[in-house]
Amino acid sequence: MSSTTQQGRRERRLHETRQRLLAAALDLFATQGYTATTFDHIAARADVGRQTAFNHFRRKEDFVVAWVRQRHQHLNRHDAAHPSRRASAVELLTSQLRTLAEFNEHDYALAKDLYDNGVLHSAFAAGAPTPDAFLAAVTRGRQSGEIRQDIDADLVADMVFDTYTTTLARWLKADGAFPLGETLATKLGILVTGIAAPPADAATSN
């Protein structure tokens, strides 16, 4: 067996173990709460040793960062698997925001517990960058003329992501009292059109 093959198998085993640990942690966070869950609980659920768990995730918060990144990766893969050449950049961003909303609705108990314990915000701040899918949509919009080319694409993508994270926090704080997907789509529309009234409207009002 070649060293390349051995290395490939080792990497697959490491990846499988990491995914098993992440799945175990997320399940425990959702069912018994983030605070009540320990590394021993996670290792036992994943059927690995405690040190193995620490080898993959140094802090309990790292599970949450990995969960957020995993969602963003799903978003990137979804766009790659379902390309739409006719969709506008705004339509793509709207679809992406609705997809993220569906993720949170599906995993509401987990997201709510992580928010209530203050670790969800920390995960966004500590290691969950703006999804590549947002930047790809914005870049596409700049190339097609839908989005101003004098504005940096990374800045626009960051603004969309900031809108998502703050709206998600308010939705979780309100116990899901308003439709997350619709609210995100509405806010994106305002971001796209701006809040200033057209000059003609301003003149009429005066």
C-alpha contacts under 8 A as a table, 3 or more apart, distances in Angstrom:
res1	aa1	res2	aa2	distance
1	M	5	T	6.54
1	M	6	Q	6.90
2	S	5	T	5.25
2	S	6	Q	6.36
3	S	6	Q	5.02
3	S	7	Q	6.00
4	T	7	Q	5.09
4	T	8	G	6.08
5	T	8	G	4.98
5	T	9	R	6.24
6	Q	9	R	5.18
6	Q	10	R	6.15
7	Q	10	R	5.02
7	Q	11	E	6.12
8	G	11	E	5.18
8	G	12	R	6.23
9	R	12	R	5.05
9	R	13	R	6.19
10	R	13	R	5.10
10	R	14	L	6.16
11	E	14	L	5.04
11	E	15	H	6.07
12	R	15	H	5.03
12	R	16	E	6.05
13	R	16	E	5.05
13	R	17	T	6.08
14	L	17	T	5.13
14	L	18	R	6.11
15	H	18	R	5.07
15	H	19	Q	6.11
16	E	19	Q	5.12
16	E	20	R	6.08
17	T	20	R	5.03
17	T	21	L	6.15
18	R	21	L	5.11
18	R	22	L	6.14
18	R	56	H	6.19
19	Q	22	L	5.01
19	Q	23	A	6.06
20	R	23	A	5.16
20	R	24	A	6.10
20	R	46	A	5.76
21	L	24	A	5.07
21	L	25	A	6.10
21	L	42	I	6.64
21	L	43	A	6.92
21	L	45	R	7.94
21	L	46	A	5.37
21	L	53	A	6.88
22	L	25	A	5.13
22	L	26	L	6.14
22	L	63	F	6.13
22	L	66	A	7.69
22	L	67	W	7.59
23	A	26	L	5.27
23	A	27	D	6.12
24	A	27	D	5.24
24	A	28	L	6.21
24	A	42	I	5.78
24	A	43	A	7.98
24	A	45	R	5.74
24	A	46	A	5.66
25	A	28	L	5.16
25	A	29	F	6.05
25	A	37	T	7.91
25	A	42	I	5.35
25	A	63	F	6.99
26	L	29	F	5.03
26	L	30	A	6.16
26	L	63	F	7.65
26	L	67	W	7.95
26	L	110	L	7.32
27	D	30	A	5.23
27	D	31	T	6.19
28	L	31	T	5.14
28	L	32	Q	5.59
28	L	33	G	6.63
28	L	34	Y	7.46
28	L	37	T	6.52
28	L	42	I	7.36
29	F	32	Q	5.70
29	F	33	G	4.36
29	F	34	Y	4.48
29	F	35	T	7.95
29	F	37	T	6.50
29	F	110	L	6.33
29	F	113	D	7.50
29	F	114	L	7.93
30	A	33	G	5.70
30	A	34	Y	7.47
30	A	109	A	5.75
30	A	110	L	4.36
30	A	113	D	7.11
31	T	110	L	7.97
32	Q	36	A	6.38
32	Q	37	T	6.88
33	G	36	A	5.49
33	G	37	T	6.35
33	G	113	D	6.42
34	Y	37	T	5.37
34	Y	113	D	6.80
34	Y	114	L	6.66
34	Y	117	N	7.36
35	T	38	T	7.81
35	T	117	N	7.50
37	T	41	H	6.19
37	T	42	I	7.32
38	T	41	H	5.17
38	T	42	I	6.44
39	F	42	I	5.02
39	F	43	A	6.01
39	F	50	R	6.69
39	F	53	A	7.08
39	F	54	F	7.86
39	F	60	K	7.38
40	D	43	A	5.16
40	D	44	A	6.04
40	D	50	R	5.95
41	H	44	A	5.23
41	H	45	R	6.15
42	I	45	R	5.16
42	I	46	A	6.14
42	I	53	A	7.66
43	A	46	A	5.11
43	A	47	D	5.87
43	A	48	V	5.16
43	A	49	G	5.82
43	A	50	R	5.37
43	A	52	T	7.76
43	A	53	A	5.88
44	A	47	D	4.87
44	A	48	V	6.27
44	A	49	G	7.37
44	A	50	R	7.87
45	R	48	V	7.94
48	V	52	T	6.38
48	V	53	A	7.11
49	G	52	T	5.19
49	G	53	A	6.61
50	R	53	A	5.18
50	R	54	F	6.50
51	Q	54	F	4.97
51	Q	55	N	6.10
52	T	55	N	4.96
52	T	56	H	6.61
53	A	56	H	5.46
53	A	57	F	6.06
53	A	58	R	7.94
54	F	57	F	5.00
54	F	58	R	4.99
54	F	59	R	7.51
55	N	58	R	6.52
57	F	60	K	6.97
57	F	62	D	5.86
57	F	63	F	6.77
58	R	62	D	6.89
59	R	62	D	5.34
59	R	63	F	7.63
60	K	63	F	5.76
60	K	64	V	7.54
61	E	64	V	5.28
61	E	65	V	6.54
61	E	119	V	6.73
61	E	123	A	7.08
62	D	65	V	5.00
62	D	66	A	6.09
62	D	123	A	7.76
63	F	66	A	5.09
63	F	67	W	6.16
64	V	67	W	4.94
64	V	68	V	6.31
64	V	119	V	7.36
64	V	120	L	6.91
64	V	123	A	6.07
65	V	68	V	5.23
65	V	69	R	6.21
65	V	123	A	4.75
65	V	124	F	7.13
65	V	126	A	7.51
65	V	127	G	6.14
65	V	128	A	6.34
66	A	69	R	5.08
66	A	70	Q	5.96
67	W	70	Q	5.03
67	W	71	R	6.44
68	V	71	R	5.25
68	V	72	H	6.52
68	V	123	A	7.32
68	V	124	F	7.50
68	V	128	A	6.46
69	R	72	H	5.06
69	R	73	Q	6.19
69	R	128	A	5.82
70	Q	73	Q	5.02
70	Q	74	H	6.21
71	R	74	H	5.03
71	R	75	L	6.28
71	R	100	L	7.66
71	R	103	F	7.69
72	H	75	L	4.95
72	H	76	N	6.27
72	H	131	P	5.45
72	H	132	D	7.76
72	H	133	A	7.99
73	Q	76	N	4.99
73	Q	77	R	6.13
73	Q	131	P	7.67
74	H	77	R	5.11
74	H	78	H	5.97
75	L	78	H	5.08
75	L	79	D	6.37
75	L	96	Q	6.90
75	L	99	T	7.43
75	L	100	L	7.69
75	L	131	P	7.78
75	L	133	A	6.71
76	N	79	D	5.35
76	N	80	A	6.33
76	N	131	P	7.38
76	N	132	D	6.50
76	N	133	A	5.13
77	R	80	A	4.96
77	R	81	A	6.04
78	H	81	A	5.16
78	H	82	H	6.04
79	D	82	H	5.17
79	D	83	P	5.79
79	D	133	A	7.09
80	A	83	P	5.76
84	S	87	A	5.52
87	A	91	E	5.83
87	A	92	L	6.35
88	S	91	E	5.07
88	S	92	L	6.23
88	S	141	G	7.07
88	S	146	E	7.78
89	A	92	L	5.05
89	A	93	L	6.19
89	A	137	A	5.20
89	A	138	V	6.17
89	A	140	R	6.41
89	A	141	G	4.86
89	A	146	E	7.15
90	V	93	L	5.07
90	V	94	T	6.00
90	V	137	A	7.79
90	V	141	G	7.79
90	V	192	V	7.94
91	E	94	T	5.03
91	E	95	S	6.11
92	L	95	S	5.10
92	L	96	Q	6.17
92	L	137	A	6.26
93	L	96	Q	5.00
93	L	97	L	6.15
93	L	134	F	6.41
93	L	137	A	6.44
94	T	97	L	5.18
94	T	98	R	6.17
94	T	184	L	7.78
94	T	185	A	5.64
94	T	188	L	7.21
95	S	98	R	5.11
95	S	99	T	6.14
96	Q	99	T	5.03
96	Q	100	L	6.34
96	Q	133	A	7.69
96	Q	134	F	7.62
97	L	100	L	5.12
97	L	101	A	6.18
97	L	164	Y	7.21
97	L	181	G	6.80
97	L	184	L	6.52
97	L	185	A	7.14
98	R	101	A	4.89
98	R	102	E	6.20
98	R	181	G	4.81
98	R	182	E	7.70
98	R	184	L	7.40
98	R	185	A	7.41
99	T	102	E	5.08
99	T	103	F	6.36
100	L	103	F	5.02
100	L	104	N	6.45
101	A	104	N	5.21
101	A	105	E	6.18
101	A	180	L	5.89
101	A	181	G	5.21
102	E	105	E	4.95
102	E	106	H	6.00
102	E	181	G	7.40
103	F	106	H	5.21
103	F	107	D	6.20
104	N	107	D	5.05
104	N	108	Y	5.36
104	N	111	A	6.48
105	E	108	Y	4.93
107	D	110	L	5.48
107	D	111	A	6.12
108	Y	111	A	5.10
108	Y	112	K	5.83
109	A	112	K	5.21
109	A	113	D	6.18
110	L	113	D	5.26
110	L	114	L	6.20
111	A	114	L	5.18
111	A	115	Y	6.06
111	A	120	L	7.50
111	A	172	L	7.62
112	K	115	Y	5.08
112	K	116	D	6.03
112	K	172	L	5.75
112	K	173	K	7.97
112	K	175	D	7.76
113	D	116	D	5.10
113	D	117	N	6.18
114	L	117	N	5.21
114	L	118	G	6.31
114	L	119	V	5.48
114	L	120	L	5.20
115	Y	118	G	5.11
115	Y	119	V	6.15
115	Y	120	L	5.02
115	Y	121	H	6.90
115	Y	169	A	7.24
115	Y	172	L	6.99
115	Y	173	K	7.85
116	D	119	V	7.89
116	D	173	K	7.80
117	N	120	L	7.73
118	G	121	H	6.10
118	G	122	S	6.81
119	V	122	S	4.93
119	V	123	A	6.06
120	L	123	A	5.07
120	L	124	F	6.52
121	H	124	F	5.26
121	H	125	A	6.30
122	S	125	A	5.02
122	S	126	A	5.73
123	A	126	A	5.11
123	A	127	G	6.06
123	A	128	A	6.37
124	F	127	G	6.07
124	F	128	A	4.80
124	F	129	P	7.20
124	F	165	T	7.94
125	A	128	A	6.63
130	T	134	F	7.15
130	T	135	L	7.79
130	T	157	A	6.95
130	T	158	D	6.00
130	T	161	F	5.92
131	P	134	F	5.55
131	P	135	L	7.00
131	P	161	F	7.71
132	D	135	L	5.17
132	D	136	A	6.13
133	A	136	A	5.05
133	A	137	A	6.21
134	F	137	A	5.26
134	F	138	V	6.25
134	F	157	A	5.42
134	F	160	V	7.58
134	F	161	F	7.74
135	L	138	V	5.10
135	L	139	T	5.98
135	L	153	A	6.56
135	L	154	D	6.26
135	L	156	V	7.94
135	L	157	A	5.19
136	A	139	T	5.12
136	A	140	R	6.09
137	A	140	R	5.08
137	A	141	G	6.21
138	V	141	G	4.95
138	V	142	R	6.26
138	V	147	I	7.24
138	V	153	A	5.97
138	V	156	V	7.06
138	V	157	A	6.46
139	T	142	R	5.12
139	T	143	Q	6.26
139	T	153	A	5.93
140	R	143	Q	5.13
140	R	144	S	6.23
141	G	144	S	5.15
141	G	145	G	6.04
141	G	146	E	4.86
141	G	147	I	5.13
142	R	145	G	5.15
142	R	146	E	5.91
142	R	147	I	4.61
142	R	148	R	6.02
142	R	149	Q	5.43
142	R	153	A	7.68
143	Q	146	E	7.69
143	Q	147	I	7.95
143	Q	149	Q	7.83
144	S	147	I	7.69
145	G	148	R	6.76
145	G	149	Q	7.49
148	R	151	I	5.92
149	Q	152	D	7.29
151	I	155	L	7.38
151	I	156	V	7.35
152	D	155	L	5.31
152	D	156	V	6.58
153	A	156	V	5.20
153	A	157	A	6.19
154	D	157	A	5.11
154	D	158	D	6.04
155	L	158	D	5.06
155	L	159	M	6.22
156	V	159	M	5.07
156	V	160	V	6.40
157	A	160	V	5.17
157	A	161	F	6.23
158	D	161	F	4.96
158	D	162	D	5.99
159	M	162	D	5.00
159	M	163	T	6.17
160	V	163	T	5.08
160	V	164	Y	6.36
160	V	188	L	7.13
161	F	164	Y	4.98
161	F	165	T	6.27
162	D	165	T	5.22
162	D	166	T	6.12
163	T	166	T	5.50
163	T	167	T	6.02
163	T	184	L	7.52
163	T	187	K	7.46
163	T	188	L	7.88
164	Y	167	T	5.28
164	Y	168	L	5.96
164	Y	184	L	6.67
165	T	168	L	5.08
165	T	169	A	6.21
166	T	169	A	5.11
166	T	170	R	6.34
167	T	170	R	5.11
167	T	171	W	6.07
167	T	180	L	7.62
167	T	183	T	7.90
167	T	184	L	7.10
168	L	171	W	5.02
168	L	172	L	6.16
168	L	180	L	7.25
169	A	172	L	5.23
169	A	173	K	6.06
170	R	173	K	4.99
170	R	174	A	6.04
171	W	174	A	5.11
171	W	175	D	6.29
171	W	176	G	5.01
171	W	177	A	6.70
171	W	178	F	6.71
171	W	180	L	6.64
172	L	175	D	4.97
172	L	176	G	5.57
173	K	176	G	7.54
174	A	177	A	5.46
174	A	178	F	7.84
176	G	179	P	7.21
176	G	180	L	7.53
178	F	183	T	7.67
179	P	182	E	5.57
179	P	183	T	6.11
180	L	183	T	5.22
180	L	184	L	6.15
181	G	184	L	5.22
181	G	185	A	6.23
182	E	185	A	5.08
182	E	186	T	6.14
183	T	186	T	5.07
183	T	187	K	6.17
184	L	187	K	5.15
184	L	188	L	6.13
185	A	188	L	5.11
185	A	189	G	6.29
186	T	189	G	5.09
186	T	190	I	6.44
187	K	190	I	5.06
187	K	191	L	6.14
188	L	191	L	4.91
188	L	192	V	6.12
189	G	192	V	5.11
189	G	193	T	6.21
190	I	193	T	5.24
190	I	194	G	5.42
190	I	195	I	6.57
191	L	194	G	5.27
191	L	195	I	7.69
197	A	201	D	6.22
197	A	202	A	6.41
198	P	201	D	5.35
198	P	202	A	6.43
199	P	202	A	5.02
199	P	203	A	6.17
200	A	203	A	5.14
200	A	204	T	6.21
201	D	204	T	5.10
201	D	205	S	6.20
202	A	205	S	5.19
202	A	206	N	6.44
203	A	206	N	5.23
